[in-house]
Amino acid sequence: GAELGLLIKGPEALESTGNVDTIVLDKTGTVTSGQMQVTDVYPARGWDKDEVWGLAGGVEKQSEHPIAQAIAAGTQPAEATDFVAEPGIGASAR
């Protein structure tokens, strides 16, 4: 499922999918297009929207996670080094 962009949270949810024979989905953009995308960025006071998105994109462009790819896709990513992905926690870089 991950190769197709499906996110399943937690091992319990994954285990329970073994007996599924029907899936009902509401009509949302991620289901319709199959691609996540950032629609807006709301920086903290004193931060520039494009700068925040670029910094986040610099970290996330090094990740394979679908949400990270959506963040990196919409910006000119800043250069980042020392990337570390921590499963279940997130990613960090300098």
C-alpha positions in Angstrom: 0.0 0.0 0.0 2.8 2.5 0.8 4.1 2.1 -2.8 0.7 3.3 -4.0 0.6 6.2 -1.5 -1.6 4.6 1.1 -0.9 5.5 4.7 -1.9 3.1 7.5 -1.3 4.3 11.0 0.0 1.7 13.4 0.4 -2.1 13.4 -3.1 -2.8 14.8 -4.7 -1.0 11.8 -2.5 -2.8 9.4 -3.3 -6.2 10.9 -7.0 -5.5 10.8 -6.9 -5.0 7.0 -6.3 -8.7 6.4 -10.0 -9.5 6.5 -11.2 -6.4 4.5 -13.3 -7.2 1.5 -14.9 -3.8 0.9 -13.6 -0.2 1.3 -15.9 2.9 1.3 -14.2 6.2 0.9 -15.5 9.8 0.9 -14.6 12.0 -2.0 -11.5 14.0 -1.0 -8.7 15.4 -3.1 -6.2 12.8 -2.0 -8.5 10.0 -3.0 -9.4 11.7 -6.3 -5.9 12.8 -7.4 -3.9 10.2 -5.6 -1.3 13.0 -4.8 -1.0 14.9 -1.6 -0.3 18.6 -1.9 0.3 21.5 0.4 -2.5 24.1 0.0 -1.2 26.8 2.3 1.5 27.6 4.8 0.8 29.6 8.0 4.1 30.6 9.6 4.6 31.9 13.1 4.7 35.7 13.5 7.9 37.1 12.2 8.6 34.3 9.7 8.2 34.6 6.0 5.9 32.0 4.4 8.2 31.1 1.5 11.2 30.9 3.8 9.5 28.5 6.2 8.3 26.3 3.3 11.8 26.3 1.7 13.4 25.3 5.0 10.8 22.5 5.5 11.3 21.5 1.9 15.0 21.2 2.4 14.5 18.6 5.1 11.7 16.8 3.4 13.2 16.5 -0.1 15.5 13.8 1.4 12.6 11.7 2.7 10.6 9.0 0.9 7.4 9.7 3.0 4.4 10.8 0.9 3.7 13.8 3.1 7.4 14.9 2.9 7.3 14.6 -0.9 4.2 16.9 -0.9 6.0 19.5 1.2 9.1 19.4 -0.9 7.3 19.5 -4.2 5.8 22.9 -3.9 8.9 25.0 -3.1 12.5 25.8 -3.9 14.0 23.6 -1.1 16.8 25.1 1.0 20.1 23.1 1.2 20.1 20.8 4.1 22.7 18.4 5.6 22.8 15.8 8.3 19.3 14.4 7.4 18.0 11.9 9.9 14.6 10.1 9.6 13.2 8.7 12.8 10.3 6.3 12.1 7.2 7.3 14.0 8.7 10.7 15.0 9.7 12.6 11.9 12.8 14.0 10.2 15.5 16.5 11.0 18.4 18.2 9.2 20.6 21.2 9.4 
